[in-house]
């Protein structure tokens, strides 16, 4: 096994072919701290909040001043749906009544059959 050890290149070795101005500007850029983010003062924040709050108040006032009106087509659809619900409720009531009557008739028939069977065994 053969190991080749190489010398780490130094900064001067790496920059020997680069013009001096470029190297200096590169190092200056790397060492310069990043520019700070713009800071907002309390006055700026408060004025921004007040402005946005004013915009919201205007929008709310506009919405409150509008009279709510349902479009005619939607009102017709709603009325038709209400009529259909009323009709279904009426059908349900009549079906429930017919079912109850059939159940009572079945109970009467079962009682009649039971009485005939008891009479048969006597």
N, CA, C and O atoms as a GROMACS GRO file, in nm:
protein
  488
    1UNK      N    1   0.084  -0.115   0.000
    1UNK     CA    2   0.000   0.000   0.000
    1UNK      C    3   0.089   0.123   0.000
    1UNK      O    4   0.183   0.135   0.080
    2UNK      N    5   0.058   0.213  -0.092
    2UNK     CA    6   0.140   0.333  -0.105
    2UNK      C    7   0.056   0.453  -0.069
    2UNK      O    8  -0.053   0.471  -0.124
    3UNK      N    9   0.104   0.536   0.020
    3UNK     CA   10   0.035   0.658   0.059
    3UNK      C   11   0.109   0.776   0.004
    3UNK      O   12   0.230   0.788   0.018
    4UNK      N   13   0.035   0.862  -0.058
    4UNK     CA   14   0.094   0.986  -0.108
    4UNK      C   15   0.047   1.098  -0.020
    4UNK      O   16  -0.073   1.124  -0.010
    5UNK      N   17   0.136   1.162   0.044
    5UNK     CA   18   0.103   1.278   0.126
    5UNK      C   19   0.128   1.402   0.045
    5UNK      O   20   0.234   1.421  -0.016
    6UNK      N   21   0.027   1.488   0.046
    6UNK     CA   22   0.042   1.613  -0.027
    6UNK      C   23   0.035   1.728   0.071
    6UNK      O   24  -0.035   1.721   0.173
    7UNK      N   25   0.107   1.831   0.040
    7UNK     CA   26   0.107   1.950   0.121
    7UNK      C   27  -0.022   2.027   0.092
    7UNK      O   28  -0.061   2.043  -0.024
    8UNK      N   29  -0.088   2.076   0.200
    8UNK     CA   30  -0.208   2.157   0.181
    8UNK      C   31  -0.169   2.286   0.112
    8UNK      O   32  -0.070   2.348   0.150
    9UNK      N   33  -0.244   2.328   0.014
    9UNK     CA   34  -0.210   2.454  -0.052
    9UNK      C   35  -0.240   2.570   0.042
    9UNK      O   36  -0.343   2.572   0.110
   10UNK      N   37  -0.151   2.665   0.044
   10UNK     CA   38  -0.172   2.784   0.126
   10UNK      C   39  -0.251   2.886   0.047
   10UNK      O   40  -0.272   2.872  -0.073
   11UNK      N   41  -0.294   2.990   0.117
   11UNK     CA   42  -0.370   3.096   0.051
   11UNK      C   43  -0.287   3.161  -0.058
   11UNK      O   44  -0.338   3.196  -0.164
   12UNK      N   45  -0.160   3.177  -0.031
   12UNK     CA   46  -0.074   3.241  -0.132
   12UNK      C   47  -0.060   3.152  -0.255
   12UNK      O   48  -0.053   3.202  -0.367
   13UNK      N   49  -0.057   3.019  -0.235
   13UNK     CA   50  -0.050   2.928  -0.350
   13UNK      C   51  -0.177   2.936  -0.433
   13UNK      O   52  -0.173   2.933  -0.556
   14UNK      N   53  -0.290   2.947  -0.365
   14UNK     CA   54  -0.418   2.950  -0.436
   14UNK      C   55  -0.439   3.080  -0.512
   14UNK      O   56  -0.506   3.082  -0.616
   15UNK      N   57  -0.382   3.187  -0.461
   15UNK     CA   58  -0.407   3.318  -0.520
   15UNK      C   59  -0.294   3.368  -0.608
   15UNK      O   60  -0.294   3.483  -0.650
   16UNK      N   61  -0.198   3.284  -0.635
   16UNK     CA   62  -0.082   3.331  -0.711
   16UNK      C   63  -0.119   3.372  -0.853
   16UNK      O   64  -0.053   3.460  -0.910
   17UNK      N   65  -0.221   3.313  -0.911
   17UNK     CA   66  -0.259   3.347  -1.048
   17UNK      C   67  -0.371   3.451  -1.055
   17UNK      O   68  -0.413   3.489  -1.164
   18UNK      N   69  -0.421   3.497  -0.939
   18UNK     CA   70  -0.531   3.592  -0.936
   18UNK      C   71  -0.473   3.730  -0.912
   18UNK      O   72  -0.384   3.745  -0.828
   19UNK      N   73  -0.519   3.832  -0.984
   19UNK     CA   74  -0.468   3.967  -0.962
   19UNK      C   75  -0.494   4.012  -0.818
   19UNK      O   76  -0.592   3.970  -0.755
   20UNK      N   77  -0.405   4.098  -0.767
   20UNK     CA   78  -0.409   4.141  -0.627
   20UNK      C   79  -0.539   4.214  -0.592
   20UNK      O   80  -0.592   4.196  -0.482
   21UNK      N   81  -0.590   4.296  -0.681
   21UNK     CA   82  -0.711   4.372  -0.650
   21UNK      C   83  -0.828   4.278  -0.622
   21UNK      O   84  -0.905   4.302  -0.529
   22UNK      N   85  -0.840   4.174  -0.700
   22UNK     CA   86  -0.951   4.080  -0.684
   22UNK      C   87  -0.940   4.007  -0.550
   22UNK      O   88  -1.040   3.988  -0.482
   23UNK      N   89  -0.821   3.966  -0.514
   23UNK     CA   90  -0.799   3.893  -0.389
   23UNK      C   91  -0.834   3.982  -0.271
   23UNK      O   92  -0.903   3.938  -0.178
   24UNK      N   93  -0.788   4.106  -0.275
   24UNK     CA   94  -0.815   4.196  -0.164
   24UNK      C   95  -0.965   4.225  -0.151
   24UNK      O   96  -1.018   4.229  -0.040
   25UNK      N   97  -1.032   4.246  -0.264
   25UNK     CA   98  -1.175   4.276  -0.257
   25UNK      C   99  -1.254   4.154  -0.210
   25UNK      O  100  -1.354   4.168  -0.140
   26UNK      N  101  -1.209   4.033  -0.247
   26UNK     CA  102  -1.275   3.911  -0.203
   26UNK      C  103  -1.263   3.896  -0.053
   26UNK      O  104  -1.362   3.865   0.014
   27UNK      N  105  -1.145   3.918   0.002
   27UNK     CA  106  -1.125   3.905   0.147
   27UNK      C  107  -1.201   4.013   0.222
   27UNK      O  108  -1.254   3.988   0.330
   28UNK      N  109  -1.207   4.134   0.165
   28UNK     CA  110  -1.280   4.241   0.230
   28UNK      C  111  -1.430   4.208   0.236
   28UNK      O  112  -1.496   4.232   0.337
   29UNK      N  113  -1.482   4.151   0.124
   29UNK     CA  114  -1.624   4.116   0.121
   29UNK      C  115  -1.656   4.008   0.223
   29UNK      O  116  -1.762   4.010   0.285
   30UNK      N  117  -1.564   3.913   0.239
   30UNK     CA  118  -1.589   3.803   0.332
   30UNK      C  119  -1.584   3.849   0.477
   30UNK      O  120  -1.655   3.793   0.561
   31UNK      N  121  -1.502   3.948   0.508
   31UNK     CA  122  -1.488   3.990   0.646
   31UNK      C  123  -1.586   4.099   0.685
   31UNK      O  124  -1.601   4.128   0.804
   32UNK      N  125  -1.654   4.159   0.590
   32UNK     CA  126  -1.749   4.266   0.620
   32UNK      C  127  -1.876   4.203   0.678
   32UNK      O  128  -1.927   4.106   0.622
   33UNK      N  129  -1.926   4.257   0.788
   33UNK     CA  130  -2.050   4.201   0.845
   33UNK      C  131  -2.168   4.234   0.755
   33UNK      O  132  -2.166   4.336   0.685
   34UNK      N  133  -2.270   4.150   0.757
   34UNK     CA  134  -2.386   4.178   0.672
   34UNK      C  135  -2.455   4.305   0.719
   34UNK      O  136  -2.454   4.340   0.837
   35UNK      N  137  -2.514   4.372   0.623
   35UNK     CA  138  -2.582   4.498   0.658
   35UNK      C  139  -2.703   4.466   0.744
   35UNK      O  140  -2.774   4.369   0.716
   36UNK      N  141  -2.728   4.545   0.846
   36UNK     CA  142  -2.841   4.516   0.935
   36UNK      C  143  -2.973   4.540   0.863
   36UNK      O  144  -2.984   4.625   0.774
   37UNK      N  145  -3.073   4.462   0.904
   37UNK     CA  146  -3.205   4.478   0.845
   37UNK      C  147  -3.260   4.613   0.887
   37UNK      O  148  -3.231   4.662   0.996
   38UNK      N  149  -3.340   4.674   0.801
   38UNK     CA  150  -3.394   4.806   0.837
   38UNK      C  151  -3.481   4.792   0.962
   38UNK      O  152  -3.564   4.701   0.971
   39UNK      N  153  -3.462   4.882   1.055
   39UNK     CA  154  -3.538   4.877   1.179
   39UNK      C  155  -3.655   4.974   1.168
   39UNK      O  156  -3.643   5.084   1.115
   40UNK      N  157  -3.765   4.928   1.221
   40UNK     CA  158  -3.883   5.012   1.222
   40UNK      C  159  -3.895   5.076   1.360
   40UNK      O  160  -3.878   5.011   1.462
   41UNK      N  161  -3.923   5.200   1.358
   41UNK     CA  162  -3.940   5.268   1.486
   41UNK      C  163  -4.082   5.245   1.535
   41UNK      O  164  -4.170   5.202   1.460
   42UNK      N  165  -4.103   5.274   1.660
   42UNK     CA  166  -4.235   5.254   1.718
   42UNK      C  167  -4.337   5.344   1.649
   42UNK      O  168  -4.453   5.305   1.632
   43UNK      N  169  -4.295   5.461   1.610
   43UNK     CA  170  -4.385   5.555   1.542
   43UNK      C  171  -4.427   5.497   1.407
   43UNK      O  172  -4.544   5.505   1.370
   44UNK      N  173  -4.331   5.437   1.334
   44UNK     CA  174  -4.364   5.375   1.206
   44UNK      C  175  -4.465   5.263   1.224
   44UNK      O  176  -4.563   5.253   1.150
   45UNK      N  177  -4.442   5.178   1.324
   45UNK     CA  178  -4.532   5.066   1.348
   45UNK      C  179  -4.671   5.113   1.388
   45UNK      O  180  -4.771   5.062   1.339
   46UNK      N  181  -4.677   5.211   1.476
   46UNK     CA  182  -4.807   5.261   1.521
   46UNK      C  183  -4.882   5.325   1.405
   46UNK      O  184  -5.002   5.304   1.389
   47UNK      N  185  -4.811   5.404   1.324
   47UNK     CA  186  -4.880   5.469   1.211
   47UNK      C  187  -4.928   5.364   1.111
   47UNK      O  188  -5.035   5.380   1.052
   48UNK      N  189  -4.851   5.259   1.091
   48UNK     CA  190  -4.892   5.152   1.001
   48UNK      C  191  -5.017   5.081   1.055
   48UNK      O  192  -5.111   5.052   0.980
   49UNK      N  193  -5.017   5.053   1.184
   49UNK     CA  194  -5.132   4.986   1.245
   49UNK      C  195  -5.256   5.075   1.238
   49UNK      O  196  -5.365   5.027   1.207
   50UNK      N  197  -5.240   5.204   1.266
   50UNK     CA  198  -5.353   5.297   1.261
   50UNK      C  199  -5.408   5.306   1.120
   50UNK      O  200  -5.530   5.308   1.101
   51UNK      N  201  -5.320   5.312   1.021
   51UNK     CA  202  -5.365   5.320   0.881
   51UNK      C  203  -5.444   5.194   0.843
   51UNK      O  204  -5.551   5.203   0.784
   52UNK      N  205  -5.389   5.078   0.879
   52UNK     CA  206  -5.456   4.952   0.844
   52UNK      C  207  -5.589   4.938   0.918
   52UNK      O  208  -5.687   4.887   0.862
   53UNK      N  209  -5.594   4.984   1.043
   53UNK     CA  210  -5.718   4.980   1.120
   53UNK      C  211  -5.822   5.071   1.056
   53UNK      O  212  -5.940   5.037   1.050
   54UNK      N  213  -5.779   5.187   1.008
   54UNK     CA  214  -5.870   5.278   0.938
   54UNK      C  215  -5.926   5.214   0.813
   54UNK      O  216  -6.045   5.228   0.784
   55UNK      N  217  -5.841   5.144   0.737
   55UNK     CA  218  -5.888   5.074   0.617
   55UNK      C  219  -5.993   4.969   0.653
   55UNK      O  220  -6.095   4.956   0.585
   56UNK      N  221  -5.966   4.894   0.759
   56UNK     CA  222  -6.062   4.792   0.801
   56UNK      C  223  -6.195   4.853   0.844
   56UNK      O  224  -6.301   4.801   0.813
   57UNK      N  225  -6.188   4.964   0.917
   57UNK     CA  226  -6.311   5.031   0.961
   57UNK      C  227  -6.392   5.078   0.841
   57UNK      O  228  -6.515   5.066   0.842
   58UNK      N  229  -6.326   5.130   0.738
   58UNK     CA  230  -6.397   5.173   0.618
   58UNK      C  231  -6.467   5.054   0.551
   58UNK      O  232  -6.582   5.065   0.508
   59UNK      N  233  -6.397   4.942   0.542
   59UNK     CA  234  -6.456   4.824   0.479
   59UNK      C  235  -6.575   4.772   0.559
   59UNK      O  236  -6.677   4.734   0.501
   60UNK      N  237  -6.564   4.771   0.691
   60UNK     CA  238  -6.675   4.726   0.776
   60UNK      C  239  -6.794   4.818   0.760
   60UNK      O  240  -6.907   4.771   0.748
   61UNK      N  241  -6.771   4.949   0.761
   61UNK     CA  242  -6.881   5.044   0.743
   61UNK      C  243  -6.949   5.025   0.608
   61UNK      O  244  -7.071   5.033   0.599
   62UNK      N  245  -6.870   5.000   0.504
   62UNK     CA  246  -6.926   4.979   0.372
   62UNK      C  247  -7.014   4.853   0.371
   62UNK      O  248  -7.123   4.854   0.315
   63UNK      N  249  -6.965   4.745   0.434
   63UNK     CA  250  -7.043   4.622   0.437
   63UNK      C  251  -7.169   4.637   0.521
   63UNK      O  252  -7.273   4.580   0.488
   64UNK      N  253  -7.162   4.714   0.629
   64UNK     CA  254  -7.280   4.734   0.714
   64UNK      C  255  -7.383   4.823   0.646
   64UNK      O  256  -7.502   4.808   0.669
   65UNK      N  257  -7.338   4.915   0.563
   65UNK     CA  258  -7.432   5.006   0.497
   65UNK      C  259  -7.506   4.937   0.383
   65UNK      O  260  -7.615   4.980   0.345
   66UNK      N  261  -7.448   4.832   0.327
   66UNK     CA  262  -7.515   4.760   0.218
   66UNK      C  263  -7.634   4.683   0.276
   66UNK      O  264  -7.623   4.619   0.380
   67UNK      N  265  -7.745   4.691   0.209
   67UNK     CA  266  -7.863   4.616   0.252
   67UNK      C  267  -7.853   4.477   0.192
   67UNK      O  268  -7.828   4.459   0.073
   68UNK      N  269  -7.873   4.378   0.279
   68UNK     CA  270  -7.862   4.241   0.230
   68UNK      C  271  -7.986   4.207   0.150
   68UNK      O  272  -8.099   4.218   0.198
   69UNK      N  273  -7.964   4.166   0.026
   69UNK     CA  274  -8.073   4.125  -0.059
   69UNK      C  275  -8.036   3.995  -0.127
   69UNK      O  276  -7.929   3.982  -0.187
   70UNK      N  277  -8.125   3.899  -0.116
   70UNK     CA  278  -8.101   3.771  -0.181
   70UNK      C  279  -8.141   3.783  -0.328
   70UNK      O  280  -8.246   3.840  -0.359
   71UNK      N  281  -8.058   3.730  -0.418
   71UNK     CA  282  -8.096   3.733  -0.559
   71UNK      C  283  -8.229   3.659  -0.581
   71UNK      O  284  -8.260   3.563  -0.512
   72UNK      N  285  -8.305   3.706  -0.678
   72UNK     CA  286  -8.439   3.652  -0.704
   72UNK      C  287  -8.434   3.502  -0.734
   72UNK      O  288  -8.519   3.427  -0.688
   73UNK      N  289  -8.335   3.459  -0.811
   73UNK     CA  290  -8.325   3.317  -0.847
   73UNK      C  291  -8.303   3.231  -0.724
   73UNK      O  292  -8.363   3.124  -0.709
   74UNK      N  293  -8.216   3.278  -0.635
   74UNK     CA  294  -8.189   3.201  -0.513
   74UNK      C  295  -8.312   3.196  -0.423
   74UNK      O  296  -8.340   3.094  -0.359
   75UNK      N  297  -8.386   3.305  -0.418
   75UNK     CA  298  -8.507   3.308  -0.337
   75UNK      C  299  -8.610   3.208  -0.391
   75UNK      O  300  -8.676   3.139  -0.313
   76UNK      N  301  -8.622   3.200  -0.523
   76UNK     CA  302  -8.714   3.103  -0.584
   76UNK      C  303  -8.671   2.960  -0.553
   76UNK      O  304  -8.754   2.876  -0.520
   77UNK      N  305  -8.540   2.934  -0.563
   77UNK     CA  306  -8.490   2.800  -0.531
   77UNK      C  307  -8.516   2.765  -0.384
   77UNK      O  308  -8.554   2.652  -0.353
   78UNK      N  309  -8.497   2.860  -0.297
   78UNK     CA  310  -8.521   2.838  -0.155
   78UNK      C  311  -8.668   2.810  -0.128
   78UNK      O  312  -8.701   2.719  -0.052
   79UNK      N  313  -8.756   2.887  -0.190
   79UNK     CA  314  -8.900   2.865  -0.172
   79UNK      C  315  -8.942   2.728  -0.226
   79UNK      O  316  -9.024   2.660  -0.165
   80UNK      N  317  -8.886   2.689  -0.340
   80UNK     CA  318  -8.918   2.557  -0.396
   80UNK      C  319  -8.870   2.446  -0.303
   80UNK      O  320  -8.940   2.346  -0.285
   81UNK      N  321  -8.753   2.464  -0.244
   81UNK     CA  322  -8.701   2.364  -0.150
   81UNK      C  323  -8.789   2.354  -0.026
   81UNK      O  324  -8.813   2.245   0.025
   82UNK      N  325  -8.836   2.469   0.024
   82UNK     CA  326  -8.924   2.468   0.141
   82UNK      C  327  -9.055   2.398   0.108
   82UNK      O  328  -9.106   2.321   0.190
   83UNK      N  329  -9.110   2.423  -0.010
   83UNK     CA  330  -9.234   2.356  -0.051
   83UNK      C  331  -9.213   2.205  -0.062
   83UNK      O  332  -9.299   2.126  -0.023
   84UNK      N  333  -9.099   2.166  -0.114
   84UNK     CA  334  -9.069   2.023  -0.128
   84UNK      C  335  -9.055   1.958   0.010
   84UNK      O  336  -9.101   1.845   0.030
   85UNK      N  337  -8.993   2.026   0.103
   85UNK     CA  338  -8.980   1.974   0.240
   85UNK      C  339  -9.118   1.959   0.303
   85UNK      O  340  -9.146   1.859   0.369
   86UNK      N  341  -9.204   2.058   0.283
   86UNK     CA  342  -9.341   2.049   0.336
   86UNK      C  343  -9.414   1.928   0.277
   86UNK      O  344  -9.483   1.856   0.350
   87UNK      N  345  -9.400   1.907   0.147
   87UNK     CA  346  -9.466   1.793   0.082
   87UNK      C  347  -9.410   1.661   0.136
   87UNK      O  348  -9.486   1.568   0.161
   88UNK      N  349  -9.280   1.654   0.155
   88UNK     CA  350  -9.220   1.531   0.209
   88UNK      C  351  -9.267   1.506   0.353
   88UNK      O  352  -9.290   1.391   0.391
   89UNK      N  353  -9.281   1.612   0.431
   89UNK     CA  354  -9.331   1.596   0.568
   89UNK      C  355  -9.474   1.542   0.567
   89UNK      O  356  -9.508   1.455   0.647
   90UNK      N  357  -9.558   1.593   0.476
   90UNK     CA  358  -9.696   1.545   0.466
   90UNK      C  359  -9.699   1.398   0.424
   90UNK      O  360  -9.776   1.319   0.479
   91UNK      N  361  -9.615   1.361   0.328
   91UNK     CA  362  -9.607   1.221   0.286
   91UNK      C  363  -9.560   1.132   0.401
   91UNK      O  364  -9.610   1.021   0.419
   92UNK      N  365  -9.465   1.180   0.476
   92UNK     CA  366  -9.413   1.104   0.589
   92UNK      C  367  -9.521   1.082   0.696
   92UNK      O  368  -9.532   0.974   0.752
   93UNK      N  369  -9.599   1.186   0.722
   93UNK     CA  370  -9.707   1.173   0.820
   93UNK      C  371  -9.810   1.070   0.774
   93UNK      O  372  -9.854   0.986   0.853
   94UNK      N  373  -9.850   1.077   0.646
   94UNK     CA  374  -9.949   0.981   0.596
   94UNK      C  375  -9.892   0.839   0.593
   94UNK      O  376  -9.964   0.744   0.622
   95UNK      N  377  -9.764   0.824   0.559
   95UNK     CA  378  -9.701   0.692   0.559
   95UNK      C  379  -9.693   0.637   0.701
   95UNK      O  380  -9.718   0.518   0.724
   96UNK      N  381  -9.659   0.722   0.795
   96UNK     CA  382  -9.651   0.680   0.935
   96UNK      C  383  -9.789   0.635   0.984
   96UNK      O  384  -9.801   0.536   1.057
   97UNK      N  385  -9.893   0.709   0.945
   97UNK     CA  386 -10.029   0.673   0.985
   97UNK      C  387 -10.069   0.538   0.925
   97UNK      O  388 -10.126   0.454   0.994
   98UNK      N  389 -10.040   0.519   0.795
   98UNK     CA  390 -10.074   0.392   0.729
   98UNK      C  391  -9.996   0.277   0.792
   98UNK      O  392 -10.051   0.168   0.809
   99UNK      N  393  -9.872   0.299   0.826
   99UNK     CA  394  -9.791   0.194   0.890
   99UNK      C  395  -9.847   0.158   1.027
   99UNK      O  396  -9.852   0.040   1.064
  100UNK      N  397  -9.889   0.258   1.101
  100UNK     CA  398  -9.947   0.233   1.233
  100UNK      C  399 -10.078   0.153   1.220
  100UNK      O  400 -10.103   0.061   1.298
  101UNK      N  401 -10.161   0.190   1.123
  101UNK     CA  402 -10.287   0.118   1.100
  101UNK      C  403 -10.260  -0.027   1.061
  101UNK      O  404 -10.329  -0.118   1.107
  102UNK      N  405 -10.160  -0.049   0.975
  102UNK     CA  406 -10.125  -0.186   0.935
  102UNK      C  407 -10.074  -0.266   1.054
  102UNK      O  408 -10.104  -0.384   1.068
  103UNK      N  409  -9.999  -0.202   1.139
  103UNK     CA  410  -9.946  -0.271   1.257
  103UNK      C  411 -10.061  -0.310   1.353
  103UNK      O  412 -10.063  -0.420   1.407
  104UNK      N  413 -10.156  -0.218   1.372
  104UNK     CA  414 -10.272  -0.247   1.456
  104UNK      C  415 -10.353  -0.363   1.398
  104UNK      O  416 -10.398  -0.451   1.471
  105UNK      N  417 -10.372  -0.361   1.266
  105UNK     CA  418 -10.447  -0.470   1.199
  105UNK      C  419 -10.373  -0.602   1.217
  105UNK      O  420 -10.436  -0.705   1.240
  106UNK      N  421 -10.241  -0.600   1.207
  106UNK     CA  422 -10.161  -0.722   1.227
  106UNK      C  423 -10.176  -0.772   1.371
  106UNK      O  424 -10.189  -0.893   1.392
  107UNK      N  425 -10.175  -0.683   1.467
  107UNK     CA  426 -10.193  -0.723   1.607
  107UNK      C  427 -10.330  -0.786   1.627
  107UNK      O  428 -10.344  -0.886   1.698
  108UNK      N  429 -10.433  -0.728   1.564
  108UNK     CA  430 -10.567  -0.785   1.574
  108UNK      C  431 -10.571  -0.925   1.514
  108UNK      O  432 -10.629  -1.017   1.573
  109UNK      N  433 -10.509  -0.941   1.396
  109UNK     CA  434 -10.508  -1.073   1.331
  109UNK      C  435 -10.432  -1.175   1.415
  109UNK      O  436 -10.476  -1.290   1.426
  110UNK      N  437 -10.319  -1.137   1.474
  110UNK     CA  438 -10.244  -1.230   1.559
  110UNK      C  439 -10.325  -1.269   1.683
  110UNK      O  440 -10.323  -1.384   1.725
  111UNK      N  441 -10.396  -1.173   1.739
  111UNK     CA  442 -10.481  -1.204   1.855
  111UNK      C  443 -10.594  -1.299   1.814
  111UNK      O  444 -10.627  -1.392   1.888
  112UNK      N  445 -10.652  -1.277   1.696
  112UNK     CA  446 -10.758  -1.365   1.646
  112UNK      C  447 -10.706  -1.506   1.625
  112UNK      O  448 -10.770  -1.604   1.664
  113UNK      N  449 -10.586  -1.519   1.562
  113UNK     CA  450 -10.526  -1.650   1.537
  113UNK      C  451 -10.496  -1.719   1.670
  113UNK      O  452 -10.522  -1.839   1.685
  114UNK      N  453 -10.441  -1.647   1.765
  114UNK     CA  454 -10.410  -1.706   1.896
  114UNK      C  455 -10.538  -1.756   1.964
  114UNK      O  456 -10.538  -1.863   2.025
  115UNK      N  457 -10.646  -1.679   1.955
  115UNK     CA  458 -10.772  -1.723   2.019
  115UNK      C  459 -10.827  -1.847   1.950
  115UNK      O  460 -10.883  -1.933   2.018
  116UNK      N  461 -10.814  -1.859   1.818
  116UNK     CA  462 -10.861  -1.977   1.745
  116UNK      C  463 -10.778  -2.099   1.782
  116UNK      O  464 -10.832  -2.208   1.798
  117UNK      N  465 -10.644  -2.082   1.797
  117UNK     CA  466 -10.558  -2.194   1.834
  117UNK      C  467 -10.590  -2.241   1.977
  117UNK      O  468 -10.589  -2.361   2.004
  118UNK      N  469 -10.617  -2.148   2.066
  118UNK     CA  470 -10.652  -2.185   2.204
  118UNK      C  471 -10.784  -2.260   2.207
  118UNK      O  472 -10.801  -2.356   2.282
  119UNK      N  473 -10.878  -2.217   2.123
  119UNK     CA  474 -11.009  -2.284   2.117
  119UNK      C  475 -10.993  -2.424   2.060
  119UNK      O  476 -11.067  -2.515   2.099
  120UNK      N  477 -10.900  -2.442   1.971
  120UNK     CA  478 -10.875  -2.572   1.908
  120UNK      C  479 -10.822  -2.672   2.010
  120UNK      O  480 -10.858  -2.789   2.007
  121UNK      N  481 -10.735  -2.626   2.102
  121UNK     CA  482 -10.674  -2.714   2.200
  121UNK      C  483 -10.767  -2.742   2.318
  121UNK      O  484 -10.732  -2.827   2.399
  122UNK      N  485 -10.877  -2.680   2.333
  122UNK     CA  486 -10.968  -2.704   2.444
  122UNK      C  487 -11.054  -2.818   2.420
  122UNK      O  488 -11.137  -2.852   2.505
   0.00000   0.00000   0.00000
